[in-house]
Structures are given as structure tokens and as C-alpha cells.
């Protein structure tokens, strides 16, 4: 908890805390009595006295007794009518952090469930992290995973954050801005995702006030000034709606409301508008009896004021992911002023304001869950899936942040099922949303029956069909355009696994090569030698050693030496074996992620090559005379001998530079010569030289080997306009 650090009392004298606290809890106790049994209120009161005793002598930065904060959090939780365990957890949520009370003691006094909730709310203060960001990410991960098993964790945490934000003015400005930013990025979107609309709006407003205090004050003054000018318009619209609806036999409650400061500010920032250009700072809410009346009211309003094209949204037929339902329309009101109207039933309004706090998710049987509960349950389960595929806490937090982004697009499966995705999502996001295996095997897609690229941005109402192939795998390029956290996490997880497997295979080959000078092969290394090496180096398995070698984290010559020494120690003989030549690693050019052909010199079969070990990246194959190689030749552990494996039928990219006379049709003649040599052009770039007399073409072509490249260059050289041709080997890293 950031805004309420426990500090010693700055003043020597204070009024007795008990009198103040008893009054605070008395009000809370009266609220609890309206919906809890007397014995449950007694249990909550026992938790209050326990927390008050534990926090005795501690004060908030504001100077208030520290127990005032847990009581305020419990009061917010009570407004949602949460159960006794959640209320006790709210009162006890800081005792494990700020006092010497243990989880076991809480479990013994107040039950295991309450102890688990308090533990889920407690930070990982005793663990050392490399940075504040990493510590925060790990705390979020712990909290969100606890929330996935029990939603009450996040509800209490949101109440805790809300009270901290309400009292944030006592904190120093830099910390205030950091906490406000954190609230905007994480807690407010979570509140929105859970449908807690009132909480979401208040967190946004408070964050805006503390993050941008000057902008907040200026905008507040501008809205106050505008109220008088626009009061006439608001009054006219309200009166007109109240008179029109009874004419359509509709009983409705009509409310006018002023838009929140943060939503106005965000609209100004996103659309680059001044305040005077933001006309729709007022909205209206129409609450009717049933769903049919919603659509009837819409017709009544559209007959009264003209609707703005493209500004109608039907969230009743297609609810938002958090269960929100309403009809939204924008009308052109008096004096040409845009007026936003929301139409909903009383039940929809209750869910819009309270979200999941109005429906509990403690039932295990999914058949008994409401649609809103099922959606929330599915999202919570997706957090567990993200956790299993994300490596570090910061990566997990990044994926969660992506999924909390508010914009949504609604698309259809071929069978007509609706899926909600983030705005800007692509068919790849859709494929992973349907099932991980479909995402991993995705090769193409049809949108509304037409074949479209996988990077196409989806629009509302699109029908998506994914085409899969049994042996297809995720493409690293997908990471550049996928939007959902699940898709990003699954692609990264697959690529990491593929790199791990390929690194293990490469590591075995490199270690086998390094063992040859010792007269050994991998098959000859005994279990004793391996066990001794793994124990001394603190490594879990041979597979991890091979992966580290393949990724350049360990040098194969050093590992080979240690293994040979352990082998000799077991046999009781000194290492006097005459060194043998190590031999070369055979390169096919299709090894995958762990073995890469260098882009700087573009080696192809037939070229003399050498392998450079790059830490964390594996083996990179270069030409012998590449400038990169010259920098590491003195370090024998950084490079290995490699050779091309015979008979590999594969195409390799290589760039040639062709200087031609600048005449009409010369590019076509050069391209024709390349095609005649049975070669494909992958990329072309051109620039003029010597005042436009000559054209320099950089052509990336695909060849089988060095002989094939020679035939291509020979064919191009025969074109009469070609002045000079050469293979490009420039070192882009130098």
C-alpha cells in the first residue's frame, strides 16, 4: 500500500485513539447490521479490535491513527455488501505487512479463508528485486493470481486503492504522480473490466487530479464557467425527453449528467481539441421497464432529434465483456449541440454501476453462473493461462495491461458466435482467442468470405474463418501486430520453447566437437562426471548445460575441459591423451532460431565460413573474411569451425549491386537475365549516381549456392547496359 506508509507519531500528544475509532467503527457496524447476521457482525468486530491492537501506535502520513485506513476500506467494501470474510480481510489487510502478525495466527483466529485473502493482499517485501518496477510487477502478479482464485482479493484491493487515492494529498508530489499513474494504468482498468463503473470513474478522476493538478484545476474552472452558458440547452433537452416518452406510452426515469473531467480531458488530448470545441460535456440517461421499452425509447428520441450517423451502439444485443448493457446514441439537440443518450433497464443500470459486486463468483458449478459471471470467470482463468506462459513478472504485467485496454471490437465465428477482442486486433488474435492450437497452426484467414492478410485489422461485425495447417508454427513477425495479451504470450512462449529445443541440439553438437581434443565423445562421459559437473556448477540438468552452450551462455571448450577432468578423476589417470583435431560443425542453413546466417555478409553454400557464438543468441555463421569475425578471432572460445553440409536443397538470400546506364527498360532487362538463371528476386532498391547518368541497383536474390550465384552474375553481366556488378559483403554491424 503506497499512500499510507506506517510512520511514528510526529506530535507528542494525541487524543485517545479509542474514542475516535469506536465512533468510526460504530458507523460501519450500523451499516453491516443492515445485511449481515448478528454473529457475523460480531466476527467482523473481533477482527476490528485485533487490527486496532496490532496497529496501536502507528499513524498515517496525514497524522490520523493508522487503523482509520482499514476501517475506511471495510466501509467501502460494505457498500458492495461483501461477506464477513472479505470484511475481516479488509480490516486486517495490512497487519502482515506492518506488524509481526503471521498468516498462521490470522488463520487460527479468523479462519483459513480470511488468512488467504489477507495473504493475497500482502506485498512481497521480504524478497529482494533488481528494481522498483520489478518489485511492483511481482506484487501485481501475486495479487492478480490470488484474484483468479478468489475475486474478493481484488475487490478489497480496489477499495484499499480508492481510500489511498482519496487521501493522496498528504504524499509528496513525485510519489503522488507515480501512484496516480499506476492507478490509471492498472487499478482503474481492472475496475472497468469487472464492471465497477462508479469506482472506475472515481479512480480516474482522482488520478487525473494528482497526476496533472494544474490541468485538473484549469479544466474544472472551465466547466464551472460553461455550466451557466449551457444550462438552457440541458434544461430544454431534459424537458423535451420527459414530454416525448409518455406520448409513446413509456414510463421512464430521465437523468441529466455532466461528463467526468477525465473523459473530457482524454477526448481533448486524443482529438487535439480545445475545451470550447468539446460540445458534448453533458449526457442523458433514460431508465425504462424492460428491453422492448429500450428500443421503443430509442425510436421516440430519434423522432425528436436527428441522430448522428455512426454514433449508435447496441450494447444490449452485444454486451461488453464486463457485462455492461445499454443503447448509446448521439443526437443533434437545440442550437446544433450534440447530446449523448444512454437507454437501459433498471437491472442493466444496477449491473453498470456495481458490476461483479452485484453477482458473486464463489460457486464452483459453472452451470449456475450468470452470463456476466461466466465472462468474468473466463477472464480470471485467462490470467492463470498468461501466468503459465509468461516468464518474468514484468512480461506477465505487460500482457495483463494489454488486455485491460478499454477499446473493443466484436466479431463473429463461422458458426455465428460473437467474440469480443481488443480494438485493433487481427485474425491472429482471433485465432488465439478461439483456441491456442488454432493460433499456433494458423496460416491464412478469410474475412467475410475473402482471403485477407493475417495482419488485417478487424472491424465490428466481421466474420472470421481461420485456415490452419498441421505442421505450421507461429511466426515471430506476428508479434509486431497482435494486440491481445493471450496471443502475444502464446507466441512468445512457443518461440522460447522452439529456441530452447534448437539450442539444446546445437549445444550437444558444440560440446561433442569440444570434447574431441580430449579423446572423448558425449557418449563416453560417465554419470559420475556429469553429476560432479552439475553439482559444482549449480545446474539442474544436462539439457540446461546444452541449452546454455547453444545460446552462448557457456563456452563449450571450458565445459569439455571440466567434464574431461571429472572423467579422469573417476578413472584415476591424469589427462595425458594426445589432443585430436576438433572437427567442424556441419551447417545446413535451416537449423532455425539457434543457428542464424549473418545478415551482414550473407554466407551461402560454397563460401568459406566460420561460426561466432553470441551470448543469448546462439551460433551466427559468417564469411571467413567478415569484419565481425576479425574482432573475435583472438578469443578462441568465441568462435568454432563450421562447414556446409552437402546436398542441402535450399534457397539463400544474397545481395548483389549492379551499376547500369540510366536508360529506359534497363531494370526489366536485368530482371529478365536473373529469371533466365532460374533465380528469384526478393527485394530491389535503386538510387542514381553521377548526376543521373548511372543507376545503382541493390538486388536481394535467392540462390542455391555459390555456383548458382556465379551463373546469375554471369547472366546479368551480359546485359549491354550493365557497367559493373559485385556481391555486397558490407558489415552492417561495424
NORQUI-V719091 format. One record per run of one state. SS is the DSSP state (H for helix, E for strand, - for the rest). FROM is the first residue (numbers start at 1). LEN is the number of residues. If there is no record, write none. Layout:
BEGIN
ss from len
SS FROM LEN
SS FROM LEN
END
This chain:
BEGIN
ss from len
- 1 6
E 7 1
- 8 9
H 17 16
- 33 5
H 38 17
- 55 4
E 59 1
- 60 5
E 65 1
- 66 1
H 67 13
- 80 4
H 84 9
- 93 2
H 95 4
- 99 4
H 103 8
- 111 1
H 112 10
- 122 10
H 132 18
- 150 2
H 152 15
- 167 1
H 168 3
- 171 2
H 173 21
- 194 3
H 197 15
- 212 1
H 213 35
- 248 5
E 253 6
- 259 2
H 261 11
- 272 3
H 275 3
- 278 4
E 282 7
- 289 2
H 291 14
- 305 1
E 306 2
- 308 5
E 313 2
- 315 12
E 327 6
- 333 1
H 334 3
- 337 1
E 338 8
H 346 13
- 359 7
H 366 3
- 369 2
H 371 19
- 390 3
H 393 11
- 404 4
E 408 5
- 413 5
E 418 5
- 423 3
E 426 1
H 427 8
- 435 1
H 436 5
- 441 1
E 442 6
- 448 2
E 450 3
- 453 4
E 457 1
- 458 5
E 463 6
- 469 7
H 476 5
- 481 4
H 485 34
- 519 3
H 522 3
- 525 2
H 527 11
- 538 4
H 542 9
- 551 5
H 556 16
- 572 13
E 585 3
- 588 7
E 595 3
- 598 11
E 609 6
- 615 3
E 618 6
- 624 3
H 627 6
- 633 3
H 636 3
E 639 6
- 645 7
E 652 10
- 662 4
H 666 11
- 677 3
E 680 10
- 690 4
E 694 10
- 704 2
H 706 12
- 718 4
E 722 6
- 728 7
END
